[in-house]
């Protein structure tokens, strides 16, 4: 077999072995090139059998296919542990030494097959965060963006799953618990501590101001909240 007959054979297939762990895969030993794991259907389609000759172009194609399969195996293993964003998965594959061309091909295939979906990732992140460690919309957006998700996608997920009214109710609920732990602290100091605590959890200034008005009325209805926090 010479990949179309235009090039002289440069190597010979020494052995073709079906994988014991996964019958859909084969290990192909090529003389002077190495052993490559390939999809069994591809092996059959290429006509790779023990003793057949392969040319340089075909060897390069085999190497590329084996590299992509290796990258896909790594990616699926990572995705089975937890959902990942497209950017996050790309970075993980590159860290594991998968060449850029193979990464692009693997990410494209997994995206088409529905394994990668940044919108689904963002919604799942928000749901899990609100269930386990609730926080405000600002912090949710920042965390999703840190995973390489596009800003409009992150914004849509947060807006869909945590409305402005829901965020205000959540802030008040959390603040009541925190306020109870500040008993005995001088009122002005307690208010400032509470403001800082809510800011670190990603609540917007208007949400914090409303929370303080309801929780701890003060002469000023506009506490010292940093809009950029």
N, C-alpha and C positions, 0 to 999 in steps of 0.2 A: 504493500500500500504506500503510495507516494504523494498523497494529497493532491491529486489531479494530474500527476504525471509530468508536470513541468519542471520539477526539481528532482535531483537524484536523492535516493534514500541516504540518510545520514546515520540512522540507528535502527535497532530492531527491538520489538516488544519481547521482553524476556518472559514475562509472566503476567497473567490477569487473574486476580483473586477476588472472589466475592467477600464483602465484609461480613464477619461473623456477628457483629453487633447490629448491623443494619443491612439487610439483603438488598436494599435499593442502591447501595454504594459498592464500588469496586476499587481495588488497589491495582494500579498498573505500573509494572516495573519496566523502565525503558533503558536500554543499554547506554551507559555513559551519561545519562541525564538524571536518573533518580527514580523514586517511587512517588506516584501521584494518586490522590484519592479523587475519584470522579463519580458522577451519577451513572448508574448502571445503564440507563437508557441512552446516555451520551456515548458510552463505550460501545453499545450495540450499533448506534447510528453511525459512528465513525469506523465501524468494522475492525475495532482493535482486538486482535486475537494473538495468542502466543506465537511468536515467530514471524509476524508480519513486519514489514519494513515501513518506516515513517520518515518523512522528509523534515527539513528544518522548520518550515511553516507550520506543519502539523504539530510538531513538538512544542512550538511556541503557543499554539492554540490550546494544547493540552495543559501546559503550564498555567496559562491564563484562566482556564476553566477551573483548574484545581485551586488556584488562588481565590477565585470568587466563591467557590464552594466553602473553602476554609473560612472566609470572611462571613459568609452567610451563617455558618454553623455557630461562630462566635456571637453574631448579632442575635440569633434566635435564643441562644442560651441566656444572654443578657436580658432579652425581652421577657423570657419566661419567669425571671426573678421579679421584675417590675416593669411598668411602662416607662419608656424613655422618649424624650423629644428627639427629633431628627438630628439637631445639632449635637446633642449629648451622645447619641449613638455613633455619629460620625467620629467624634473625638475619641470615643472608647475604642473604636476599631483602629484608628491611626496609632493610638498608644500601644496597641498590641501588634504593631508592625504590619498591618494590612496596607498594601500600596494604594495610593490615591485613586488610581483608575478602578481598582477592584472595589474600593469603598463607595465610589459613585454608583457603580453598577449594582452593588448589593442594596444600598439605600433606595435606589430607584425601584428595584424589584420588590422590596419589602413594602414600600409605599404603595405600589400598585396593588399588592395583595392585601392591603389593609392592616399590616403589622405596625406601621408607623403612621400616626395621625396626631399632629400637634394640637389640634382643637380638642380631641379626646383626652390627650395628655393633660392639657390645661384644666379641663373640667374635672378630671379625676383628682388632680392636685388640689383644687379648691375644695372639693367634697371631703377628701381625706383630712385636709388641714382644719376645716371647720368642725369635723367630727372629733378630731384628736387634740388639736392645739389651736383653738379659734383665735383669729386675729382680724385686723381691719383690711379694707380693700387695698390701701396703699402697699401694705406689706405683702399681701397676696400677689399683687401685680409684680412687685419687685422680685419675689421668689420665682415666679414663672419666667420672667425675663432672664433671670440668671441661668436658666436652663436653655437659653438660646431660642426661645419661642418668640415669634414676631409680636410686637406691641399690640396691633389690632386684635390678634388672636387671644392674647392674654386679657385684654380689656373686655372682650366679649364674654369670656368665661366667667370673669369676676362679676360683670354686670348681670349675667344670666342667673348666677347662683347666690349672689349676695347683693340684694337691692339696697338702696340707700336707707330705707326704713328698717330693713333687717339688720343692717350694720349698726344703726343707732340703738336698736334694741339689744344687740349683742354687746355693744360697748357698755351700756347701762348695767346689764347683767354682770359682766365681768368687773366693772368698777365697784359695784355694791360689795362684792366679795373682797376686793382689794381694800376698799374703804374701811371695812370692818377690821382689817389687820392694822390699820393706822390709828386706832383708838389710842388716846394718850399722847399722840403727837400734836404739837401746837397747830391750830386750824390752818393758818396760812401755809406753814411748812407741809402739812398733810396734803393740802390742795396742790401745791407745787409738785410734790412727789407723785401724786396721782396723775397729774398732767403728763409728767415725764414718762410714767409707766404706760399710759395710753398711747403716747406718741411712739414709743419703742415698739408697740404692737401694731403700728400702722394705721391708727385711726386719724381721720382728717380733723383739722382744727375746728370746723363747725360741729362735727360730731362730739368732740371733746367738750366744747363750750356748752352744748345742749346737755351732755351728761352731767357736768358740774352744776348747771342750773337746777336740774332735777334732784341731784344727789346731795348737794351742799350749797344751798343758796347763800350768796354773799352780796355785800353792798354793790359790787361791780358784777354785772352779768357777762363780762367779757374777760375771762381769765387770760393770763399771760401765756398764750399758746403760740409757738413758733410755726408759721405757715410752711416753712421749708423743712420742718423736721420729718 
